[in-house]
């Protein structure tokens, strides 16, 4: 779940931020991407699951492989520098995507993760369902999604 939601979502945010020139958002999302990626990759080597909402008194990235940590933190540092000089943003983004791909392949995920936040991704499907809900309700048809799926958390 961390891989799909946090890492893939962050990658999409970062790519959009690079296109829009939102360098502080790019830096913040890169930090989140790298920390989540290192935490997940460290699980294979004895790391413990960590959920930011619940906190925890452990170093969630200490079990990640050293080369991944070094490369990841270098990418975070470079993301912070993009605000001063964005000229290398495209090549930096390509290296970040390649690094995230290494992490995913280390987890046994050999295919690109599906898009989440684009019209072609899951959010586009939710938008379609949301638009059809009124029509389905007005015709007295059963709901498109089970009611358990649509309850507020």
C-alpha positions in Angstrom: 0.0 0.0 0.0 2.8 2.4 0.8 4.4 1.7 -2.5 1.2 2.4 -4.5 -0.3 5.3 -2.6 2.7 7.3 -1.2 5.4 6.5 -3.7 3.4 6.5 -6.9 1.3 9.5 -5.7 4.5 11.4 -4.9 6.1 10.6 -8.3 3.0 12.0 -10.0 3.1 15.1 -7.8 6.8 15.7 -8.4 6.4 15.3 -12.2 3.5 17.8 -12.2 5.5 20.1 -9.9 8.5 20.1 -12.3 6.2 20.9 -15.2 4.6 23.8 -13.2 7.8 25.1 -11.7 6.6 24.5 -8.1 10.0 23.8 -6.7 9.2 23.8 -3.0 6.4 21.3 -3.5 8.8 19.2 -5.6 11.4 19.3 -2.7 8.8 18.3 -0.1 7.3 15.5 -2.2 10.8 14.2 -3.0 11.6 14.0 0.7 8.4 12.1 1.2 9.1 9.8 -1.8 12.6 9.0 -0.7 11.7 8.4 3.0 8.8 6.1 2.1 10.9 4.3 -0.5 13.7 3.7 1.9 11.3 2.5 4.7 9.7 0.0 2.4 12.9 -1.2 0.9 14.3 -1.8 4.4 11.5 -4.2 5.3 13.4 -6.9 3.4 16.4 -6.4 5.6 14.8 -6.4 9.1 13.1 -3.0 9.1 9.8 -2.5 10.8 6.6 -1.1 9.3 6.2 2.6 10.2 3.1 4.7 9.8 3.6 8.4 10.2 0.2 8.9 11.7 1.0 6.6 14.6 4.6 7.7 15.1 7.1 5.4 16.5 10.5 5.5 18.2 12.5 3.8 15.6 14.6 4.8 12.6 12.4 3.6 9.8 15.2 3.8 7.2 18.1 2.3 9.0 17.6 -1.1 7.4 17.5 0.2 3.8 20.6 -0.7 1.7 23.3 2.0 2.0 23.6 2.7 -1.7 19.8 3.4 -1.9 20.1 5.8 1.1 23.0 7.7 -0.3 21.4 8.0 -3.8 18.0 8.9 -2.3 19.3 11.6 0.0 21.4 13.1 -2.9 18.2 13.3 -4.9 16.5 15.1 -2.0 19.4 17.6 -1.7 19.2 18.2 -5.5 15.5 18.7 -5.3 16.0 21.6 -2.8 18.5 23.2 -5.2 16.1 23.2 -8.1 14.4 26.4 -6.6 17.7 28.2 -7.2 18.5 26.7 -10.6 15.8 24.6 -12.3 17.8 24.2 -15.5 18.6 20.5 -14.8 15.1 19.6 -13.6 14.3 17.2 -16.5 17.5 15.2 -16.1 17.0 15.2 -12.3 13.4 13.9 -12.7 14.6 11.1 -15.0 17.2 10.1 -12.3 14.6 10.2 -9.6 12.2 8.0 -11.6 15.0 5.6 -12.3 15.8 5.4 -8.6 12.2 4.9 -7.7 12.1 2.1 -10.3 15.1 0.4 -8.6 13.2 0.5 -5.3 10.1 -1.0 -6.9 12.0 -3.7 -8.7 13.7 -4.6 -5.3 10.2 -5.2 -4.0 9.4 -7.5 -6.9 7.3 -4.9 -8.7 8.6 -5.3 -12.3 5.9 -3.2 -14.0 5.2 0.5 -13.8 2.7 1.3 -11.1 -0.7 2.5 -12.3 -1.4 6.1 -12.5 -3.5 7.4 -9.6 -4.3 11.1 -10.0 -4.7 11.5 -13.7 -7.9 11.2 -15.8 -6.5 7.9 -17.0 -5.9 6.6 -13.5 -8.0 5.7 -10.5 -9.2 9.2 -9.8 -10.6 9.4 -13.3 -12.6 6.3 -12.6 -13.9 7.8 -9.4 -14.9 11.0 -11.2 -16.9 8.8 -13.7 -18.6 7.0 -10.9 -19.5 10.2 -9.1 -21.0 11.6 -12.3 -23.1 8.5 -12.9 -24.4 8.3 -9.3 -27.0 11.0 -9.8 -28.3 9.4 -13.0 -28.5 5.9 -11.3 -30.3 7.4 -8.3 -32.8 9.3 -10.4 -33.6 6.1 -12.3 -34.0 4.1 -9.1 -31.2 1.7 -10.1 -29.0 0.0 -7.6 -25.8 1.9 -6.7 -22.7 1.4 -8.8 -20.5 0.9 -5.7 -21.3 -1.1 -2.5 -22.5 1.2 0.3 -19.6 0.1 2.5 -17.2 1.6 -0.1 -18.8 5.0 0.0 -19.2 5.6 3.7 -17.1 8.4 5.2 -14.1 7.2 7.2 
